[in-house]
Amino acid sequence: MFETIVALATAPIKSALAVIRLSGDDVFEVVNKCCKKDILEIKERTIVYTSIVDEEEKIDDVILLLYRAPKSFTGEDSIEIICHGSPLICKQIIEVCLKNGARMATNGEFSSRAFMHNKIDLVQAEAINDVINSTTREASRLNLLSLDGKTSELLKPIKTQLADIISLIEVNIDYPEYEDIEVANKNKVMTVCESLIKRIDELIDDGEKAQIINEGIKVAIVGKPNVGKSSLLNALLGEDRAIVTDIAGTTRDVVRGEANIGGVVLHLFDTAGIHDSNNLIETIGIEKTKKTIRDADVVVVVLDGSADISDEDQKILDYVKEYQPIIVYNKADIAKKKGKLCISALNNDIEPLIDEIKKRIGIDEKVFSTPALNNTRQIGLLKKARESLIKAYQDAEEDLTIDLISTSLFDAYTSVLEILGEANQIDLAKEIFSRFCVGK
C-alpha cells in the first residue's frame, strides 16, 4: 500500500500557474473529496476542468491531469493539479489534500516511487536532479541523455557478459553431468575480463570528462603580488569582480567567480600573492592561497612578461611544481616571451590561456553528445567493478580454482547492478535458467 503523497511541483513563487502533484493508491479518492466533479469512475488518462473546494468554500478553478497506473511517472495512480500561481492558493489546495488523507511528500519521494515501480533506474533518477541543477546547455544536454536511459544502455552489454560468464561457471559446477554445456575454463574468463576492463576504462574516461561538464573545474590563479592576477580574473569573468591597483598585496583574500568556457564552468579563485609578509592579514590570505592550490583541479601561475623571473617567482614555481601548473606570462602588450604562453589580461587578450585550459581538461565537442556515467557514485562503482575484474583475471592467470575466480566476477557484477540500483534484485538461479536448458 502506497499512501497518497502531495507536494508543490513548481517553484514556490508568485506566477501565472502552478502545479501540485499527488501520487498514491488512493489519490483519486483524496482529490475526489475536494473537487466539484466525480472523478472516481474515470479509468483512462484524461484532463478535467473543475474547482477545488474546502467543504463548500471554493479555493480555485483548476485543471486536473489524471493518470491511471501504470501509465504515470511514478507508476501509481497520479494527479497533477494546475492552479493559479498564488502561493496562498497553492498552500490552501495542499492543506485541503492533507485534510482529506494525503501527506506531504519527502524530498525526492516521487522519483523514489518511480524507481521502486521500475519506471526509471537509479541512473535516471539521479539524472532528474542533475537536469534541474544544470548550469550550462551542454550539461543539460548530457543529463537529458541519462534521463532518457541512454547512459544506462551503456551498462547492459557489461551486465550481460558478466551474467553469462558467472552463469556458465555455476552450471559447470552444479551440473557437471551435462557434457554438451560449454566449459568455463580459465582462458575464457581471462578473455572476458580483458574485454570488460578495456570497455570500463573507456566508460571511466568518458565519465570523468562528463563529470567536469556537470560540476566544472576549480582553477587557482596564483603568482606574486602585482603581476595581473586580478586583471586576469576580471578578463575571464568579463566583469570587474576583483579590485585592480598598482599597490602590491591589494588582494588579501581569495576572490571567486565563475566563467563558462566552451561549455565548461571554471570555478575561478584569484588568490593573494604568495610572498613573505609580516602583515597578519596578508599572512592569513597567503595560507588560504596555499589551501586553494591544494584543492584546485588546475593551477595557473601568472608571471610578469615584462620582467625576468625573480627569486619570488621561482619560490612560487617550486611550490606549485607538483600540481603541474599552467605557466602564463602576462603583460604581453609590453613584452613577448618567445616560445612561452603569453597573454595581456589588461587588453582581454587571453585566448591562448583559454585554449590551454581546454587542452588540459581534454574536453572536445564529442564529449557533449556522448552518454556517460557522470557522478562520483557511478564512477566509483565502475572503478570498483574494474578492480574486481583485474582480481578475477589475476586469479585465473595464477590458476586458482574456477569457483574462487567466480567470486571476483560476482563482485564486479554486483557493482554494475549497484549503479543501476538493481543489486537487491540479484537472482542467480533466474540468470542460469534463462541461459541454459539444464532441465532436460
N, C-alpha and C positions, 0 to 999 in steps of 0.2 A: 504494500500500500504506500503510494507516494502522495503525501499530503500536499494540498494546493499552496503554492508559494506566489508571492506578488512583489513586484518592485518597479520602480520607475526606470524605463529603458533609455530615456533621453536625458540630456543634461538638466540638472535642477535649476534652470534659469527661466526668466520670463521669455516666452517665444510664441509664435503663431500656433504651433501644435506641439503636443507631447504624446509619448507612447508609454502606456503602462502594460507590463507583461505579466501574465499569470500562467501557471502550468501545474498540473496535478490530476490525480484520478477523479476528483470531484469538482473540477474547475467550472464545469457547466452549471452545476448546482449552486455553487457560490455566486457566480455572476448572475444567474437567473433570479436570485433573491433580491438583487439590487438594480435590475434593469426593467424597462417597461414592456419588453416583448418576451414571450416564452421561447427560449432557445433550446430547451431540453430535448425536443424531438428532432432537432437538426443533426443529421448524421454526416453530411458532406462538408467539405471545406467551402466556406462562403463568407460573404460580407453582410452585416446587418446594421441598419441605421436605427438608433433607439436613444433613450435617455437613461442616464444613471440617476437613481434616486436613493435617498436615505429615508426609508419609510415613505412618507408622502411628499417629502421635500425634494424637488429636482436639483441636482448638482450641476449637470451639464448635458447637452446633446452630444452624442458620441457616435463613432463608427466602431463596430466590433469586428475584428478579423478572427474567424472561428476555425480552428484546426482540430481535426479528429486524429487520434493516434492510429497508426504510427507516423502519419504524414505531417509532422511538425518538427521544429528544430530540436526539441528535447526528446521526441519520440513518444510523448504523452499527449493527452488532450490539452490543448493550449488555447488561450485567448489573448489577443492584443487589443487594448482599448486606446483608440486615437481620440484625444480630447483637446480642448483649447489649452494652450501652453501657460496657463496661470499657475504658479507654484501652489497657490491656495486651492485651486480646483483639483490639481493632482493629489495634494495631501488629503482632501476630502474623499476622493474616489478610493484611494488606498485605504483610508480609515474604514470606509463602508465595506470594502472587501474583507478587511481584517475582522470586522464586526460579524460578518456572515460566514466565517470559517476558514479564511486564508491565514497564512502567517507571512511575515517578512522574509524574503529570500536572503540568504547569506551571500557573501562575496563569491562570485563565480558559480553559484549553485545551478543556474540554468545550463551553463556549459558542462558542469559536472554531470547533470542528469542526461544531457545529450551523449556524453561519454559512456555513462552506465547503460544506456539503451542502445549502444553500438551505432549511434548516428555519426559519431566522429571518433577518431582515435586520439591518443594523448598529444601527438604532434600537432594535429589540427586544433585541439583545444588550446594549446599554448600559442598557436598562431593567431587565435582570436584576439588575445591580449596584445600580441606583437603588432597586429594591424592597427589596433586602436592607438598604440603608443608610437607608431612610426613617425619620424620627424622629416623624412625625405621621400620623394616619389619613388626613388629606387628601393628604399627599404620597404615601402608599402607594397610595391610590385612583387618583391621577393617573398614577403609574408603572405600575400594572397596566393602564391603558388603552393605554400604549405597548407593554407586553409582549404584549397581546392583538392588536397590529397596527393598532389604531385610529388611532394617530398617523401611522404610515406611509401609511395610506389618504389622509391629507390631501395628500400629495405626488403621488399618482398623477394627478390631473387636470392638475397643473402639468407633470409629466413628459410626459404625453400631448400636451398642447398644444405644448410645445417640440419634441417629436419630430415632430409633424405639420408645423409651420411649417418646420423645418430640412429635413425630407424633401422637402417641396414645393419649397423653394429648390433643393435638389440635383437634383431631377428636372427643374426648369426649365432648369438649367444644363447637365446631362448629356444630356437627351433633348429638345432644343428642337423636334424634328420632330413630337412628339405634340401636336397642336393642341387636343385635347379635354381636356388636363390644365389644371386651374386655374392661373392665373398668380399667382406670389408677388410682388405689387407692394409698393411701399413703404408704401402706405396700410394694407394688410393687416398688414404687420409692425408698424406703429405701433399698430394696434388691439389686436393680440395682446399686445404689450409693455405697453400701458396696462392691460389687464385683469389680466395676471400681476403687475405691480408692485403693483396695488391688493390682490390676494389675498395676496401675500408680505408686504406691510405688516401685514395682519391677523394672519398667522401669526407674525411677529416680535413684535408686541404681545402676543399670547396666550403666546408662548414666554417672553418676559421676565417675565411675571406667573407663569407656571408655574415658572420658574427660582427666583423668590422663594419659592414654596411649597416647593420642593425644598431650597434652600440656606439660606433665611431671609435676614434683613437685619441689617446692623450698625447699631446705634443708639448714638451717643455722647451721654452726659448731661454737659453742661458748665455752668459757672457759677462765680461767685466762691465762696470758702470760706463754709461755714455757711449756705447757702441751702436745704439739704434734698435735695441730690443723692443722698446715700447712703440717705436715707429713701425717696426715690422708687424707687431700685433695689430696695430691700427690699420695697416695696409691689408692684412689678411681678413680683418673683420669688415673693412670698408666703412669704418666709423672711428671717431676719436674716443676710444674706450680708456686708453692709458694716457697719463699726463706725460708730455714730452718737453724737456727743457735741456739746456746745456749744463745743468748742475749735476755732477756725479752723485749717484745714490738717490735720485728722485724716487725710484720705485723701491719701497721698503717692505712691501708685502707682495704676495702672488696675486696678479691681476688675471682674471679669467674671461674667456669669451668663446664663442662657437662660430665656426665658419663651415659652410658646405662647399667642399672642393670636389667637383666631379661626382657628386652623389654620395660622398663620404663625409660625415661630420667630424671635423677636427675640434677636439676639446683643447683649446689653447691656454697655456699658462705662461704669462710673462713674469719672469722671476726677478727677484732682487739680484743685483750683480754680485758675483762671488768674489770677495776680496777681504783683506784683513781690515778689521774695523774695531775701534774701541767704543763705538756708539752702541748702547744696549739695544735700541730699537732696530738698528741695522743688523746687528748680530742675530737677533731673533728671525729677521727676514731671510738672512743667509741660511739659517738652519732649515727654514721652510723650503727654501730653494733646493737644498740637498734632498729633502724628502720627496719633493715634486719630481726630481730627476729619477729617484729610485722607482717611483710609481708610474713613470711615463712609458708609453709604447715607442715613441720616437723622441730623441733629444736633438735639438737644433742648436749648435754653438755659433753665435754671431761674433765675428771678428771685424775689426776696423780695416776696411780695404784700403784706406788712405795711409796706413802706417804699418810698420814692421810688427811682427809678433813680439809682444812684451813678455817679461817674466810672469806677469799676472795672467796673461793669455795662456801661457804654457802650463801654469798650475791648473787652470780650468780644463785644458785639453787632457792633461794627465788624469784629472779627477774623473772625467766622463768617458775615458777611453774604453772601459769595459762595457759601456752601453752602446757602442758602435754609432757614434753621433753623426749627423749630417753637419758638415762644417761649411758655413756660408760667410762670404766676405761682403759686408755691407759698404755703402758709400761708393758704389761702382761709378757713380756720376763724377766722382773726383779722381779715382784711380782704378785701373783694372789689374787684376792679378791673373796673369797668363796661366791657362790650364786649370783655374780654380772656379768654384761655383760662386758667381758674383751677382749681387742684386743692388738695387737702390730703393730702400724702403721709403725714403722721402718722396721719391717720384713714382711710387707704386709699381716699380719695375721688379716684380717678384716672381714672374712666371718660371724662371729656372728652378727656384726653390720648390714651387708647387709641383713641377714635373718630377723633381727628385723625391718628394714625399710620396707621390703616386707610385713611382717606381719602387720605393722602399716597401710599401704595403702590398704591392703586387695585385692591385685591382684593375681589371680591364672590363670592357663593355660586356663580354660574355658572362661574367660573374653575375651581372644584374638580372639576367634572364635564366639562370641555371638554378633549379630547385636544390636546396641544400639544408641539411640539419644545422641549425644556426644558433643554438644557445648552449650554455655551459653544461647543463644536464645531458643533453643529447650527445654532444661531442665527447663528454666524459665517459658515457656508456659505450660509445663507439670505440674509444681507446681501450676500455676495459675488455670489450669483445676481441679487439686485436691482440691484447696481451694473452688472453686465453687461447687464441688460435696459435700464437707463437709457441705457447707451452705445449699444445697438442702436437704441433709439428716436431718440436724438440723431443718430446716423449716417443713419438713414432720413430724418429731418427735414432734414438738410443735403444730402440727395440723393446720398449715396455709392452706389457700385455694390452690387448685392444680394449679391455674394459676400463683400465686406468686412463688410457688415451681419451676414451669417450667422456670421462668426467670433465676434462677441459673443454671439449666440444660442447657439452651441455651448458657449461658456464657461459660460453660465447653466445649460444642460442638464447639463454635467459637474458643476457644483456641486450640483445636485439629486441626481444619481446618487451623488455622494460621500457625501451624508447617509445614503443607504440602503446604502452600501458596494458600489455597482454600477458604479463609474467604470471599473473594469478590464474590464467586460463590454460596452463600447460596440461595437456593430456597426451602423454607419450603413447599410450595404447591406441588412441584415436589416430595419431600420426602413423603408427606402424600399420594398422589395419587399412588405412586409406591408401597405402602404397603397395601392399603385398597381399597376394592371395594365400594366406597362411592357414585358412580354414578348410582346405580341400581334403 
